[in-house]
Amino acid sequence: MKLSNTNGRHTGYAVSYEIQLGIHDPSNDMTLLLSEPNFGSMLAGGKGEDARQFFLNAIRDDVSSAITFYYKNFK
């Protein structure tokens, strides 16, 4: 989503995302979606290349946290 100041000048972007993991049991074709804890976030950043890197780093770190949580608690 584009962000603009009160004068209408484009100042950056906002990104919202959720990261959810699931467990699939092939024996009965059921999938359990783990919605808690929520590793998503709402981010706001500028419009330059550094903002793109900020968004990618934040999402990568949250995916890493979700996978680590899943591994520690459901192995």
N, CA, C and O atoms as CSV, one atom per row, in Angstrom:
chain,resi,resn,atom,element,x,y,z
A,1,MET,N,N,0.838,-1.150,0.000
A,1,MET,CA,C,0.000,0.000,0.000
A,1,MET,C,C,0.896,1.231,0.000
A,1,MET,O,O,1.879,1.289,0.739
A,2,LYS,N,N,0.559,2.207,-0.824
A,2,LYS,CA,C,1.334,3.452,-0.854
A,2,LYS,C,C,1.012,4.310,0.370
A,2,LYS,O,O,-0.133,4.371,0.818
A,3,LEU,N,N,2.018,4.953,0.887
A,3,LEU,CA,C,1.845,5.915,1.979
A,3,LEU,C,C,2.075,7.315,1.432
A,3,LEU,O,O,2.998,7.549,0.651
A,4,SER,N,N,1.227,8.235,1.850
A,4,SER,CA,C,1.352,9.632,1.427
A,4,SER,C,C,1.201,10.538,2.638
A,4,SER,O,O,0.510,10.199,3.599
A,5,ASN,N,N,1.862,11.707,2.580
A,5,ASN,CA,C,1.699,12.666,3.664
A,5,ASN,C,C,0.430,13.493,3.419
A,5,ASN,O,O,-0.288,13.247,2.450
A,6,THR,N,N,0.151,14.460,4.280
A,6,THR,CA,C,-1.081,15.241,4.159
A,6,THR,C,C,-1.133,16.088,2.891
A,6,THR,O,O,-2.215,16.497,2.469
A,7,ASN,N,N,0.005,16.353,2.283
A,7,ASN,CA,C,0.036,17.098,1.024
A,7,ASN,C,C,-0.119,16.196,-0.193
A,7,ASN,O,O,-0.115,16.665,-1.331
A,8,GLY,N,N,-0.255,14.886,0.060
A,8,GLY,CA,C,-0.412,13.939,-1.036
A,8,GLY,C,C,0.890,13.442,-1.629
A,8,GLY,O,O,0.876,12.695,-2.608
A,9,ARG,N,N,1.998,13.837,-1.063
A,9,ARG,CA,C,3.305,13.399,-1.576
A,9,ARG,C,C,3.574,11.953,-1.160
A,9,ARG,O,O,3.433,11.603,0.011
A,10,HIS,N,N,3.955,11.127,-2.113
A,10,HIS,CA,C,4.252,9.726,-1.858
A,10,HIS,C,C,5.513,9.622,-0.997
A,10,HIS,O,O,6.582,10.097,-1.381
A,11,THR,N,N,5.368,8.986,0.181
A,11,THR,CA,C,6.494,8.927,1.111
A,11,THR,C,C,7.014,7.520,1.350
A,11,THR,O,O,8.086,7.352,1.931
A,12,GLY,N,N,6.277,6.505,0.912
A,12,GLY,CA,C,6.748,5.141,1.133
A,12,GLY,C,C,5.642,4.125,0.948
A,12,GLY,O,O,4.642,4.371,0.274
A,13,TYR,N,N,5.853,2.975,1.568
A,13,TYR,CA,C,4.916,1.857,1.432
A,13,TYR,C,C,4.663,1.214,2.789
A,13,TYR,O,O,5.491,1.290,3.697
A,14,ALA,N,N,3.504,0.579,2.904
A,14,ALA,CA,C,3.164,-0.228,4.073
A,14,ALA,C,C,2.927,-1.656,3.602
A,14,ALA,O,O,2.349,-1.890,2.541
A,15,VAL,N,N,3.382,-2.601,4.408
A,15,VAL,CA,C,3.227,-4.019,4.095
A,15,VAL,C,C,2.678,-4.716,5.333
A,15,VAL,O,O,3.173,-4.521,6.443
A,16,SER,N,N,1.651,-5.528,5.127
A,16,SER,CA,C,1.082,-6.329,6.207
A,16,SER,C,C,1.152,-7.796,5.794
A,16,SER,O,O,0.872,-8.137,4.645
A,17,TYR,N,N,1.526,-8.659,6.735
A,17,TYR,CA,C,1.614,-10.083,6.418
A,17,TYR,C,C,1.402,-10.923,7.670
A,17,TYR,O,O,1.596,-10.459,8.793
A,18,GLU,N,N,0.997,-12.179,7.447
A,18,GLU,CA,C,0.870,-13.171,8.509
A,18,GLU,C,C,1.638,-14.409,8.088
A,18,GLU,O,O,1.665,-14.768,6.911
A,19,ILE,N,N,2.252,-15.045,9.043
A,19,ILE,CA,C,2.968,-16.292,8.787
A,19,ILE,C,C,2.322,-17.364,9.643
A,19,ILE,O,O,2.342,-17.289,10.872
A,20,GLN,N,N,1.750,-18.357,8.990
A,20,GLN,CA,C,1.117,-19.459,9.698
A,20,GLN,C,C,1.698,-20.765,9.172
A,20,GLN,O,O,1.944,-20.912,7.975
A,21,LEU,N,N,1.911,-21.698,10.070
A,21,LEU,CA,C,2.417,-23.008,9.695
A,21,LEU,C,C,1.322,-24.038,9.905
A,21,LEU,O,O,0.397,-23.826,10.690
A,22,GLY,N,N,1.433,-25.143,9.206
A,22,GLY,CA,C,0.434,-26.193,9.334
A,22,GLY,C,C,1.083,-27.559,9.421
A,22,GLY,O,O,2.239,-27.747,9.041
A,23,ILE,N,N,0.312,-28.508,9.931
A,23,ILE,CA,C,0.736,-29.897,10.029
A,23,ILE,C,C,-0.233,-30.710,9.173
A,23,ILE,O,O,-1.449,-30.628,9.346
A,24,HIS,N,N,0.325,-31.502,8.244
A,24,HIS,CA,C,-0.514,-32.323,7.370
A,24,HIS,C,C,-0.352,-33.796,7.735
A,24,HIS,O,O,0.767,-34.295,7.850
A,25,ASP,N,N,-1.480,-34.488,7.916
A,25,ASP,CA,C,-1.486,-35.924,8.200
A,25,ASP,C,C,-1.977,-36.647,6.951
A,25,ASP,O,O,-3.176,-36.657,6.673
A,26,PRO,N,N,-1.057,-37.255,6.195
A,26,PRO,CA,C,-1.457,-37.895,4.945
A,26,PRO,C,C,-2.351,-39.118,5.138
A,26,PRO,O,O,-3.037,-39.531,4.203
A,27,SER,N,N,-2.353,-39.707,6.343
A,27,SER,CA,C,-3.159,-40.910,6.553
A,27,SER,C,C,-4.657,-40.628,6.474
A,27,SER,O,O,-5.428,-41.493,6.059
A,28,ASN,N,N,-5.071,-39.435,6.867
A,28,ASN,CA,C,-6.498,-39.091,6.767
A,28,ASN,C,C,-6.713,-37.796,5.985
A,28,ASN,O,O,-7.807,-37.233,5.985
A,29,ASP,N,N,-5.666,-37.338,5.327
A,29,ASP,CA,C,-5.715,-36.137,4.483
A,29,ASP,C,C,-6.251,-34.911,5.230
A,29,ASP,O,O,-7.015,-34.118,4.679
A,30,MET,N,N,-5.835,-34.771,6.496
A,30,MET,CA,C,-6.243,-33.611,7.297
A,30,MET,C,C,-5.050,-32.694,7.513
A,30,MET,O,O,-3.912,-33.148,7.631
A,31,THR,N,N,-5.325,-31.410,7.563
A,31,THR,CA,C,-4.296,-30.411,7.823
A,31,THR,C,C,-4.729,-29.556,8.999
A,31,THR,O,O,-5.858,-29.067,9.042
A,32,LEU,N,N,-3.830,-29.382,9.945
A,32,LEU,CA,C,-4.064,-28.517,11.103
A,32,LEU,C,C,-3.270,-27.239,10.887
A,32,LEU,O,O,-2.044,-27.279,10.786
A,33,LEU,N,N,-3.960,-26.104,10.814
A,33,LEU,CA,C,-3.303,-24.810,10.645
A,33,LEU,C,C,-3.046,-24.213,12.018
A,33,LEU,O,O,-3.964,-24.067,12.825
A,34,LEU,N,N,-1.796,-23.870,12.276
A,34,LEU,CA,C,-1.411,-23.284,13.565
A,34,LEU,C,C,-1.462,-21.762,13.442
A,34,LEU,O,O,-0.547,-21.148,12.895
A,35,SER,N,N,-2.520,-21.167,13.946
A,35,SER,CA,C,-2.670,-19.717,13.814
A,35,SER,C,C,-2.064,-18.945,14.979
A,35,SER,O,O,-1.936,-17.723,14.898
A,36,GLU,N,N,-1.693,-19.618,16.046
A,36,GLU,CA,C,-1.054,-18.979,17.188
A,36,GLU,C,C,0.265,-19.663,17.459
A,36,GLU,O,O,0.315,-20.889,17.357
A,37,PRO,N,N,1.298,-18.994,17.784
A,37,PRO,CA,C,1.407,-17.541,17.808
A,37,PRO,C,C,1.480,-16.977,16.393
A,37,PRO,O,O,1.884,-17.657,15.450
A,38,ASN,N,N,1.086,-15.745,16.276
A,38,ASN,CA,C,1.086,-15.064,14.984
A,38,ASN,C,C,2.436,-14.376,14.798
A,38,ASN,O,O,2.823,-13.525,15.599
A,39,PHE,N,N,3.136,-14.744,13.755
A,39,PHE,CA,C,4.441,-14.152,13.491
A,39,PHE,C,C,4.361,-13.053,12.442
A,39,PHE,O,O,5.393,-12.631,11.919
A,40,GLY,N,N,3.179,-12.589,12.127
A,40,GLY,CA,C,3.009,-11.535,11.136
A,40,GLY,C,C,3.293,-10.160,11.713
A,40,GLY,O,O,3.594,-10.001,12.896
A,41,SER,N,N,3.188,-9.175,10.836
A,41,SER,CA,C,3.484,-7.822,11.261
A,41,SER,C,C,2.892,-6.808,10.284
A,41,SER,O,O,2.460,-7.164,9.187
A,42,MET,N,N,2.879,-5.575,10.689
A,42,MET,CA,C,2.516,-4.447,9.828
A,42,MET,C,C,3.733,-3.540,9.800
A,42,MET,O,O,4.164,-3.034,10.836
A,43,LEU,N,N,4.290,-3.336,8.605
A,43,LEU,CA,C,5.514,-2.556,8.469
A,43,LEU,C,C,5.263,-1.308,7.639
A,43,LEU,O,O,4.435,-1.314,6.728
A,44,ALA,N,N,5.968,-0.258,7.953
A,44,ALA,CA,C,5.935,0.962,7.147
A,44,ALA,C,C,7.375,1.354,6.856
A,44,ALA,O,O,8.226,1.364,7.746
A,45,GLY,N,N,7.630,1.676,5.601
A,45,GLY,CA,C,8.990,2.039,5.210
A,45,GLY,C,C,8.991,3.080,4.116
A,45,GLY,O,O,7.939,3.476,3.615
A,46,GLY,N,N,10.148,3.507,3.760
A,46,GLY,CA,C,10.300,4.523,2.719
A,46,GLY,C,C,10.046,3.947,1.336
A,46,GLY,O,O,9.421,2.897,1.191
A,47,LYS,N,N,10.536,4.646,0.326
A,47,LYS,CA,C,10.285,4.194,-1.043
A,47,LYS,C,C,11.558,3.848,-1.793
A,47,LYS,O,O,11.506,3.579,-2.994
A,48,GLY,N,N,12.686,3.847,-1.126
A,48,GLY,CA,C,13.960,3.542,-1.775
A,48,GLY,C,C,14.335,2.081,-1.677
A,48,GLY,O,O,13.590,1.263,-1.137
A,49,GLU,N,N,15.499,1.767,-2.209
A,49,GLU,CA,C,16.010,0.389,-2.193
A,49,GLU,C,C,16.218,-0.099,-0.759
A,49,GLU,O,O,16.040,-1.286,-0.488
A,50,ASP,N,N,16.590,0.790,0.161
A,50,ASP,CA,C,16.779,0.388,1.551
A,50,ASP,C,C,15.473,-0.061,2.189
A,50,ASP,O,O,15.483,-0.938,3.052
A,51,ALA,N,N,14.347,0.525,1.782
A,51,ALA,CA,C,13.047,0.109,2.306
A,51,ALA,C,C,12.715,-1.304,1.832
A,51,ALA,O,O,12.202,-2.117,2.602
A,52,ARG,N,N,13.008,-1.593,0.564
A,52,ARG,CA,C,12.773,-2.945,0.047
A,52,ARG,C,C,13.570,-3.958,0.852
A,52,ARG,O,O,13.050,-5.017,1.203
A,53,GLN,N,N,14.816,-3.648,1.146
A,53,GLN,CA,C,15.653,-4.558,1.927
A,53,GLN,C,C,15.120,-4.689,3.348
A,53,GLN,O,O,15.156,-5.780,3.918
A,54,PHE,N,N,14.624,-3.596,3.931
A,54,PHE,CA,C,14.026,-3.631,5.265
A,54,PHE,C,C,12.840,-4.591,5.295
A,54,PHE,O,O,12.732,-5.416,6.202
A,55,PHE,N,N,11.948,-4.486,4.304
A,55,PHE,CA,C,10.780,-5.365,4.253
A,55,PHE,C,C,11.212,-6.826,4.118
A,55,PHE,O,O,10.712,-7.688,4.841
A,56,LEU,N,N,12.127,-7.105,3.207
A,56,LEU,CA,C,12.579,-8.481,3.003
A,56,LEU,C,C,13.260,-9.049,4.246
A,56,LEU,O,O,13.039,-10.209,4.594
A,57,ASN,N,N,14.078,-8.252,4.913
A,57,ASN,CA,C,14.750,-8.710,6.134
A,57,ASN,C,C,13.746,-9.012,7.241
A,57,ASN,O,O,13.872,-10.023,7.932
A,58,ALA,N,N,12.756,-8.150,7.415
A,58,ALA,CA,C,11.749,-8.351,8.460
A,58,ALA,C,C,10.947,-9.624,8.201
A,58,ALA,O,O,10.702,-10.400,9.124
A,59,ILE,N,N,10.540,-9.840,6.954
A,59,ILE,CA,C,9.770,-11.044,6.623
A,59,ILE,C,C,10.638,-12.288,6.798
A,59,ILE,O,O,10.184,-13.285,7.359
A,60,ARG,N,N,11.875,-12.236,6.327
A,60,ARG,CA,C,12.791,-13.372,6.478
A,60,ARG,C,C,12.999,-13.710,7.956
A,60,ARG,O,O,12.971,-14.883,8.329
A,61,ASP,N,N,13.207,-12.701,8.796
A,61,ASP,CA,C,13.424,-12.934,10.221
A,61,ASP,C,C,12.188,-13.538,10.884
A,61,ASP,O,O,12.312,-14.409,11.745
A,62,ASP,N,N,11.004,-13.086,10.493
A,62,ASP,CA,C,9.775,-13.634,11.071
A,62,ASP,C,C,9.529,-15.068,10.611
A,62,ASP,O,O,9.061,-15.892,11.397
A,63,VAL,N,N,9.832,-15.377,9.361
A,63,VAL,CA,C,9.720,-16.768,8.889
A,63,VAL,C,C,10.690,-17.647,9.672
A,63,VAL,O,O,10.335,-18.752,10.081
A,64,SER,N,N,11.899,-17.168,9.878
A,64,SER,CA,C,12.884,-17.917,10.652
A,64,SER,C,C,12.391,-18.156,12.079
A,64,SER,O,O,12.539,-19.258,12.608
A,65,SER,N,N,11.811,-17.143,12.700
A,65,SER,CA,C,11.279,-17.282,14.063
A,65,SER,C,C,10.139,-18.290,14.104
A,65,SER,O,O,10.058,-19.093,15.034
A,66,ALA,N,N,9.261,-18.258,13.110
A,66,ALA,CA,C,8.132,-19.187,13.067
A,66,ALA,C,C,8.621,-20.626,12.915
A,66,ALA,O,O,8.134,-21.523,13.604
A,67,ILE,N,N,9.578,-20.849,12.020
A,67,ILE,CA,C,10.108,-22.201,11.814
A,67,ILE,C,C,10.835,-22.688,13.064
A,67,ILE,O,O,10.698,-23.851,13.443
A,68,THR,N,N,11.602,-21.818,13.705
A,68,THR,CA,C,12.300,-22.192,14.937
A,68,THR,C,C,11.304,-22.548,16.033
A,68,THR,O,O,11.487,-23.543,16.733
A,69,PHE,N,N,10.251,-21.747,16.190
A,69,PHE,CA,C,9.210,-22.027,17.180
A,69,PHE,C,C,8.559,-23.387,16.899
A,69,PHE,O,O,8.382,-24.204,17.804
A,70,TYR,N,N,8.209,-23.612,15.635
A,70,TYR,CA,C,7.571,-24.862,15.242
A,70,TYR,C,C,8.497,-26.047,15.552
A,70,TYR,O,O,8.058,-27.050,16.115
A,71,TYR,N,N,9.750,-25.927,15.191
A,71,TYR,CA,C,10.703,-27.017,15.420
A,71,TYR,C,C,10.871,-27.311,16.903
A,71,TYR,O,O,10.887,-28.476,17.300
A,72,LYS,N,N,10.996,-26.275,17.730
A,72,LYS,CA,C,11.208,-26.473,19.164
A,72,LYS,C,C,9.988,-27.066,19.857
A,72,LYS,O,O,10.129,-27.792,20.841
A,73,ASN,N,N,8.797,-26.766,19.357
A,73,ASN,CA,C,7.572,-27.157,20.069
A,73,ASN,C,C,6.817,-28.333,19.453
A,73,ASN,O,O,5.957,-28.911,20.118
A,74,PHE,N,N,7.108,-28.704,18.216
A,74,PHE,CA,C,6.314,-29.745,17.564
A,74,PHE,C,C,7.154,-30.805,16.864
A,74,PHE,O,O,6.676,-31.433,15.919
A,75,LYS,N,N,8.384,-31.020,17.300
A,75,LYS,CA,C,9.212,-32.025,16.608
A,75,LYS,C,C,8.839,-33.424,16.981
A,75,LYS,O,O,9.442,-34.377,16.486
